[in-house]
Structures are given as structure tokens and as C-alpha cells.
């Protein structure tokens, strides 16, 4: 075992035990779905913050906003496609249609991801995303 801690959320009642093995595998133990999601969100963002933030930018249809049109307008095409799907606009309806335990899991994941964003020192991120304005907190 490399790391063991009891992680508490600073904006909700979530709490999870986080164990990170020598191989870097994050293990989360929690008493409820929201806390499990919290630990998972924190663990995923701890290891992959830039990659996850990049995927959020893609789904929001904001690639061209941050990186320009792209080669052969690839960012514009991607943005157009994702905006046509209106995932951001439809997200509340899709979320509300889920059973309570899934909603708790997602709410916790977002809280854990956001905690990791606040804890990360931009200098510790990969050069392609260090200090980028698009590496930011999110909501459900």
C-alpha cells in the first residue's frame, strides 16, 4: 500500500476511505452511493484530470473556443456535432430520469472531481493542460 486516507468532502456529507496501492490503483470504500462516487471522482481526477477535463470540453462543444478551428476544421465539426446532440441541455432531464442511487453516485463523483480540481497544483499537470482555463470544476 502506498497511500491510505479518509477523504472528506468540503461541500457535502460525503466521506470515503481511499487506498492507493504501490501500483497506483485507487480503491474506494464508502458507506453510501454518494460517498462511493465522491471517492471515485476524486481518484479518477487525481490520476487523469487533464484527460477528463478535455473530454468535458469536447462534450460541451467548446474545442474551437479553446484550441481554434483545428486542422481541416476538425474542432468546429466536433463542436457542431456535440452541440447538435444538446447533451448539456438534455443532461438535467437524463439525470432526473435515473434511479436515486445513480443520482447519488453522480452527485458524489462531481463533488470528488471538483475537490481534486481544487487540490491540484497546475504545475503538477501535464504541460498540455497545466494552468489551462478549461481545467475547472463542473456540475452535474
Secondary structure, 3 states (H helix, E strand, C coil): CCEEEEEECCCCCCEEEEEECCCCCEEEEECCHHHHHHHHHHHHHHHHHHHHHHHHHHHHCCHHHHHCCCHHHHHHHHHHHHHHHCHHHHHHHHHHCCCHHHHHHHHHHHHHHHHHHHHCCHHHCCCCCCCCCCCCCCCC
